[in-house]
Amino acid sequence: MPDGMDGVRALVFDVFGTVVDWRSGVARDAAPFLAHHGAGHVEPTAFADAWRDRYAPAMEEIRSGRRPFTRLDVLHRENLEAILPAFGINPAGVAPAELDDLNLAWHRLDPWPDSVAGLTRLKARYIIAPLSNGNVILMLDMAKRAGIPWDAILGAELVQAYKPSPHAYLGTADILAMRPDEICMVAAHNGDLAAARQCGMRTAFVPRPTEHGPDQTSDLKPAQDWMSWQRISSSSRRSSTDRVARPPYRIKEKRQPIDWPALFTLRDAPGFSPCAATAAPGCAWRRPCCRAAPSTSAPPVSWRSPASQRACVAQHRLWALPSSAAPAARRQAIPA
């Protein structure tokens, strides 16, 4: 695997504990709830810890196959009802709407002080997105409230798998149409980074020594040779020759002759590579199909479906058309 950030195109982030302070946020919303239900003596952070303690076991039921995929909002709601008796609160005596509102505490978490500024700086060069076990609306609500500048919302709900299952990482790479080594997983948890590295991703560690409170004993330092958050941040300045941030779908004029009849003949042939067919020295689109070796017997592995093959061929044909081509010619260049 390449070292450092060379060739990295996207940064994906763990969110709970890495980007946002879940413990303080949940405790803040739990305090009035506990007081209203006669449990004002309970430390809100202890309530938050108890709720979080059921997080991993609930997801393990899904990872093990004992339960079909269920979004995190549902798991959080079930776990909330399960812990209430331990704090002297009968779930049946609480209005469902009140439980629903408390469950949304996970949507209202505050980012760590350095999160938004750091992500905004990194966004200038890289695609940035969460690779979280949180479901889509949870991530969206959190981002809108806190101003987290994601380029996209990725994670468990889209790939139907919870970290650290390999599919959570590999499925995200597939959605981004990137090789795993073009993606860097950023997290405050050594276990998350170890699983990402096993899947071929680059890895970077962000220390959050108070995620679990002042007495935290885990994830205080990197357990392996992950890159540091400082190193990631220092790579965020875009150079004038940086191709990582080049817009991938800009129509460009082809500057060399093309055998158009042959190109159309090869359109649906197994193993067709537009770059190979047009004798292009490289792919200006940086699409995965063109980084795969051409084959005459089978399509590149990155062509996951006929639809992705058609999309790739379409992009290359538009790239190859002269700028003076009529709109009709552009439409004809797109495979049916």
N, C-alpha and C positions, 0 to 999 in steps of 0.2 A: 504494500500500500504506500502511496506517496506520502512524504512527510509534510508537515505544516499545512498551509492553506493553498498551496499550488493546485490549481484545477478545481477548487471548491466553487460551486455555483449557488448553493443554497445552505442556509443555516436553519435547522429545526430545533425547537426548544421544548424541553420539559417546562411545564407551567407552574404546577402547585409546588411551591417551595423554591423554585428556581427563578421564575419571573415575578410571582406574587407571594405575599405573606399570608398563607391560608390560616395560620393559627390565630393571628391577631384579628383578622377579618371575621372569622367565625365566632370568636369570643365576643367581639363587639356586638354582633347581632343577637347572640345568645343571652347576653346579660339582661336586657329587658324582658325577654321571654321567661327566663328563670325566675325573675322577681315577680312577674305577673302570676306565676303558677306556684308560688309559695316555696321556691327553692333559691331565694336570694342569697342564702348562705353559701351556695355552691360557687366555687371559683370558675368563672366562665372559660378560662383556658383549660381547666380540667375537663369541662364538658366538650370543648373543641377536640382535645386529645382523645377522649373516649369515642367521639364520632369518627375521627380519622383512623382510629385503631381498627375499625371494621372495614376500612377501605380495601386493603389488600385481600383479606379473606373473601369478601364479596366478589371480587374480580376473579379470584382463583376458582370459584365455582364455574365460571364461564370459560376460563382458560383450560380447565380440566375436561370440559365437554359435558359436565353434569347439568348444565343449564345453557339454553341458547343465549346468544348475545343480547344483552340488555343495556340500555344507555345509562350513563353514570348518574343522571338526575334521578332515575328510578331507584338505583342502588342506594344513593344518598338518602332518599325518602324512606326506604325500608330500614336503613341503618339508624336513622333518626328515631323512628318509632321503637326500634329494638333497644336503644340505650335509655329511653326516658324512664322506665321503671327503676333503673339503678340510681336515679336522682330524685326519686319519690314522686314522679309524675305519671299519672295513668294516661296513656295515649288516647284511650276511648273518651277521656274527659276534655280533650283539646279539640277545638274546631278544626276540621280538615283544612280550611283556608288559612288558619294560623300556622299549621304545620307546613303547608305549601310555601308560605311566605318565609318562614325560617329556613326552609330548604334552599331558597334562593340566596341565602347568605353566600353560597359558593359562587354565585354569579356576581357578587358585589365585592370581591376581594381587591385589596389595594396592592399595587406593584411595589417592589422594593425601591428605595430612593434612586438607585442607579439604572433601573430597568428601562424606562421609557426613553431616556436620553441615549443610552447605549444602543437600544434597538433602532432608534431613529438614525443614528450614525451608521450602523451596519447596513441598514436598508438601502443606503446610497450605492452600495456595491453588490450586495447579495440579495437573493430572494430570502425572505424571512417568514417563518410560519411556525405555529405550535405543532409539536408532535406529542400530544397530550392524551391522557386517558379521559379527559373531559369531553362531553358531547358538544356538537356544533353550536347550539344556541347558548350553552354555558360559556363557551369561548367567545362568542360574538358579544354577548351581554357584557362580559368582563372587559373586552377590548373597547367597546363603545364608551363604557363608563370611565375607564381609566386612561383612555387615549393611547392604547397599545397599538402600534402602527403595523400590524401584520399585513403581508401581501396576500395571504390566503389562510383559510382555516383548515388544518389537516389533523389527522389523529385517529383515535380508536373507532369512532362511529363510522367514519368513511371506509375503513378497511375491515370493520367488524372483528377487531381483535384488540385485546388489551396488552400493553407492555407488561413484562418484557418478552412476550411472544414474538418470535422472529417475523411473523407476518405483519406485525404493527410497524416494523421498520422497513421491511422489503416492500410491503404494499404501498407505503408512503413514497418510496423511491419510484415505484411504478407509476403512481399518480403524477409525479413530477417529471416523468419520462427521463430520468437520470440514472446513471449508475450509482450504486451506494457510495462509492468513493468520491463522488462529486458532491456529497452531502455531509455536513458536519452536524452531529448531534451535540447540543449544548445542554448540560444538566448539572444540578448540584448533588446528584446521587450516583455513587460509584456503580451500583448495580445496573442502573439504566445505561450508563456509558459502556459497561462491559457487554451488555446484550447488543447494543448498537455496533460495537466493534466486531463482535462475532458475525454480524451481518454485513460487514465490509465498510461501514461508515467511518468517517473521521470522528474524533471525539474531543470535546473541550469541557473542562471542569470549572464551575462557578462556585466558590465557597459561600455557603449560607450557614454560618455556625450557630445561628439562633433560630433556625426554622422551627425546631421543636422546643424552643425556650432556652433559658440561660444554662440549663443543665444538660444540654445535648451532648451525646457521646458518639454519635455515628456521623459519617460523612464530613468530618472536620477537615480532612485533607485528602488529596487525590490518592487512590489506592494503586493506580497504574500511571503510566507516562502519558496521561491525557494532556492536551494543550491547555494553556491557561487562558482565563478570560481576558487578561491583559494582552496576550498575543493575538487573540481574535480581534480585539478592539483595535490594535495597532495596524491590522491588515485592512481596515475599513476604508482607507483613503483610496479612491479610484485613480489609477494612472491613465494617461492619455492613450496608452496602447492596450489597456485592459479590455479583453474581449468577453469577460464573464458577464458584464452588464449590457452587452449589445442586445438591442431588441431582437428577439428571435424570429419575428414574422414580418420583417420589412422586405417588400418587393425590390429586388435588385436586377439591374440589367446584366445579362450574360455577355461576356466580352470575348467569347470564342465561338467558332462555328459549331453547330449542333446538327447531328443527323436526325432530324425530326421524324421521318418515317420509321427509323429504327427505334426511336424512343417510344413512339406510339405502339409499335409492335411488341415492345418489351413490357408494356404497361402492366400486364397481369401475369407475366412470366414468373415462375418460382425463383426466388433469389434475386429479383430485380433490385438493384441499388441505383438510385438516381445519380449519385455522385460518380459511380463507375460508368454508368451509361453515357453520361455527358462528359466524361474525361475531366471532371472538375478536380483540381488539386486538393480541395478540402471543402468542407460543408460550411457555407456562410450562415446556415441556419442553426448549426450546432445541435442538430437533431440526433437522437440515439441511433437511428437506422444507419446513418452514414458513418458512425464510428465503429460499426460492426463490419467484419470482413465480408466482402461480397461472396456469395455462394451461388453455384449453378444448380444445386440440388434442393436447397431449402431456403426459405426466407431467413433473414437475420433474426436472432432470438428476440431482439427488441421490438419486432413487429408482433405485438401481442394479439392482433386481430386483423381481419380484412379492413375494418374501418381505419385502424391506425396506418395500415399500408396505403390506403387511398389518400389519407390526409398528407402523408409524407410525399407521395408522388405529386399531389396537387401543389404543395408548397414549392417543390423543386421545378415544376413546370412554370409556375408563375415567376419564379426567380429567373428562369432561363428565357422567358419572353422578352423581346426588346421593349424599351419604354414606349415606343410608338405603336405597339400592338393595339388593335381595336378591342373594345370590351367583349365583342363576340369571340375573339380569339382567346381572351382570358377565360371566358366561360368554358370554351372547348378544352382548355388545358386541364380542367378539373375532372378527374375520373368520376363516372357515375356511381 
